[in-house]
Amino acid sequence: MGGRLKTDYRYSAQLCYNTFPFPKITDTQREALAEAAEEVLITRAGHPEKTLAEMYDPDKMPDDLREAHRVLDDLVDSCYPGYPFANDEARLECLFKLYEKMTSKK
């Protein structure tokens, strides 16, 4: 759950944002994703002199942070049928098919 109290965002321990269909995954996959996500946070913490805007400026993004995100992105992609995707259009096609399946009447 997610919400706001005054101007502060609050998150529960559960999944807050689920903006795209995500397939069922194994415990091993879930663990790998958690480790890769933690690595992104650890890598960001290694750049205390930079703001988030500076870290995520495509022209100034630290190489280690870019690599940590590449690893995480690849792990997320590997959870979907059709991996590896030829391009963004193939990835979107997969997502839309999963969304159609998820929202179809049974």
C-alpha positions in Angstrom: 0.0 0.0 0.0 1.1 3.5 -0.6 -0.2 6.9 0.3 0.6 10.3 1.7 0.4 11.8 5.2 0.6 15.6 4.8 3.3 15.9 2.1 5.2 12.8 3.1 4.9 9.6 1.1 4.3 6.4 3.2 4.8 2.8 2.0 3.9 -0.5 3.6 6.2 -3.5 3.6 4.2 -4.9 0.7 4.5 -4.1 -3.0 3.4 -0.5 -3.5 3.6 0.2 -7.2 2.7 -2.5 -9.7 2.6 -0.6 -13.0 2.9 -3.6 -15.3 2.0 -7.3 -15.2 4.6 -9.3 -13.5 4.7 -13.1 -14.0 4.9 -15.6 -11.1 8.6 -16.2 -10.3 10.5 -18.7 -8.3 12.0 -18.0 -4.9 15.4 -18.1 -6.5 14.4 -15.4 -9.0 12.9 -13.3 -6.3 16.1 -13.6 -4.2 18.2 -12.6 -7.2 16.0 -9.6 -7.9 16.1 -8.5 -4.3 19.9 -8.8 -4.3 20.2 -6.8 -7.5 17.9 -4.1 -6.2 19.9 -3.8 -3.0 23.1 -3.5 -5.1 21.5 -0.5 -6.9 20.9 1.1 -3.5 24.4 0.3 -2.2 25.9 1.7 -5.4 23.9 4.9 -5.1 25.0 5.3 -1.5 28.6 5.1 -2.8 28.1 8.5 -4.4 27.0 10.8 -1.5 28.4 13.8 -3.3 25.8 13.5 -6.0 22.1 14.2 -5.9 19.6 11.7 -7.5 19.2 14.1 -10.4 23.0 14.1 -11.0 23.2 10.3 -10.6 20.4 9.7 -13.1 21.5 12.3 -15.7 22.3 10.1 -18.7 25.4 12.1 -19.4 26.7 12.0 -15.8 25.5 8.7 -14.5 28.3 6.9 -12.7 29.4 3.8 -14.6 29.0 1.5 -11.6 25.4 2.7 -11.1 24.6 2.2 -14.8 26.0 -1.3 -14.6 24.0 -2.1 -11.4 20.8 -1.0 -13.2 21.7 -3.0 -16.3 22.0 -6.2 -14.2 18.7 -5.5 -12.4 17.0 -4.7 -15.7 18.3 -7.9 -17.3 17.1 -10.0 -14.3 13.6 -8.4 -14.5 13.5 -9.1 -18.3 14.5 -12.7 -17.7 11.3 -13.3 -15.7 9.2 -12.8 -18.8 8.4 -15.1 -21.7 10.2 -14.1 -24.8 13.4 -13.1 -23.1 15.8 -12.0 -24.4 13.8 -9.3 -26.1 14.9 -8.1 -29.5 14.0 -4.5 -28.8 11.6 -2.3 -26.7 8.7 -3.1 -29.0 9.0 -6.8 -28.3 9.1 -6.1 -24.6 6.0 -4.0 -24.9 4.2 -6.6 -26.9 4.9 -9.1 -24.2 3.7 -6.8 -21.5 0.5 -6.0 -23.4 -0.2 -9.7 -24.0 0.2 -10.4 -20.3 -2.0 -7.4 -19.4 -4.8 -8.6 -21.8 -4.6 -12.1 -20.2 -4.7 -10.6 -16.7 -7.7 -8.4 -17.4 -9.7 -10.9 -19.6 -12.9 -12.4 -18.1 -12.5 -15.9 -17.1 
